[in-house]
């Protein structure tokens, strides 16, 4: 499959190209997880089903490794993964809390008064 670029390749930074490779690979691994799960669900042969589920779990491992690479390489991924992974409770409620945390973390910019100086 040819790479998909949404901007001229020559104007993309090396970091963007590298992240693109990781993101495309992650998408492909997750797609493979889905394919193996569906095939296993549809399989009447228990031995083959076990192999398909084994393959699915390996694809999950690959996807997880890519997520960890993205976490290490991208501060935005890291912050968002930290906000959601390994938390308890309602995920949608966690989103509200994460948004509040992001808002609270923004430093306030003090108001500056501008004057034109003496009017003499």
C-alpha positions in Angstrom: 0.0 0.0 0.0 1.3 3.4 -0.9 1.9 5.9 1.8 -0.9 8.5 2.3 0.3 12.0 2.7 -2.1 14.9 3.3 0.5 17.6 2.6 3.4 17.7 0.2 5.9 15.1 1.4 8.9 17.5 0.9 7.3 20.0 3.3 6.9 17.4 6.1 9.4 17.3 8.9 11.3 14.1 9.6 9.5 13.9 13.0 6.1 14.0 11.2 7.1 11.3 8.7 8.4 9.1 11.5 5.2 9.5 13.5 3.2 8.8 10.4 5.0 5.5 10.1 4.2 4.6 13.7 0.5 5.7 13.4 0.0 3.7 10.1 1.6 0.7 11.7 -0.6 1.0 14.7 -3.7 1.2 12.5 -2.6 -1.9 10.6 -2.0 -3.8 13.9 -5.4 -2.9 15.3 -7.0 -3.9 12.0 -5.3 -7.3 12.2 -6.5 -7.7 15.8 -10.1 -7.2 14.5 -9.6 -9.6 11.6 -8.2 -12.4 13.7 -11.0 -12.0 16.3 -13.7 -12.1 13.6 -12.1 -15.2 12.0 -11.8 -16.9 15.4 -15.4 -16.2 16.2 -16.4 -17.7 12.8 -14.1 -20.8 13.1 -15.6 -24.2 14.0 -12.2 -25.9 14.2 -10.9 -25.4 17.8 -7.3 -25.9 16.9 -7.4 -23.3 14.2 -9.4 -21.0 16.5 -6.7 -21.3 19.1 -4.0 -20.3 16.5 -6.1 -17.3 15.3 -6.5 -16.1 18.9 -2.8 -16.5 19.5 -2.1 -14.5 16.4 -4.6 -11.8 17.6 -2.8 -11.5 20.9 0.5 -11.1 19.1 -1.0 -8.2 17.1 -2.2 -6.7 20.3 1.4 -6.9 21.6 2.6 -5.1 18.5 0.0 -2.4 18.8 0.9 -1.9 22.4 4.6 -1.5 21.6 3.7 1.1 19.0 1.5 3.0 21.6 4.5 3.0 24.0 6.7 4.3 21.3 4.2 7.1 20.5 4.0 7.9 24.2 7.7 8.3 24.4 8.1 10.3 21.2 5.1 12.6 21.5 4.3 14.7 24.5 0.6 15.1 23.5 0.2 11.4 23.3 2.0 11.0 26.6 -0.3 13.5 28.4 -3.5 12.0 27.0 -2.5 8.4 27.7 -1.6 9.5 31.2 -5.0 11.1 31.6 -7.0 8.0 30.5 -5.0 4.8 30.9 -5.2 2.8 34.1 -7.9 5.0 35.6 -11.1 3.9 37.3 -14.6 5.0 36.9 -16.6 6.3 33.9 -14.4 7.1 31.0 -16.6 10.0 29.8 -16.5 11.5 33.3 -12.7 11.1 33.2 -12.7 13.2 30.0 -14.4 16.0 31.9 -11.8 15.8 34.7 -8.9 15.7 32.2 -10.2 18.8 30.5 -10.5 20.6 33.9 -6.9 19.5 34.7 -5.7 20.9 31.4 -7.5 24.2 32.0 -6.1 24.4 35.5 -2.6 23.7 34.3 -2.6 26.7 32.0 -0.7 29.6 33.6 -2.7 32.8 33.8 -1.3 35.6 31.7 -1.3 38.8 33.8 -3.2 41.7 32.4 -0.8 44.4 31.3 -1.7 48.1 31.3 -0.3 50.1 28.5 0.2 53.8 28.8 1.2 56.4 26.2 3.5 58.1 28.7 3.3 61.8 29.7 1.0 63.9 27.6 3.2 67.1 27.8 
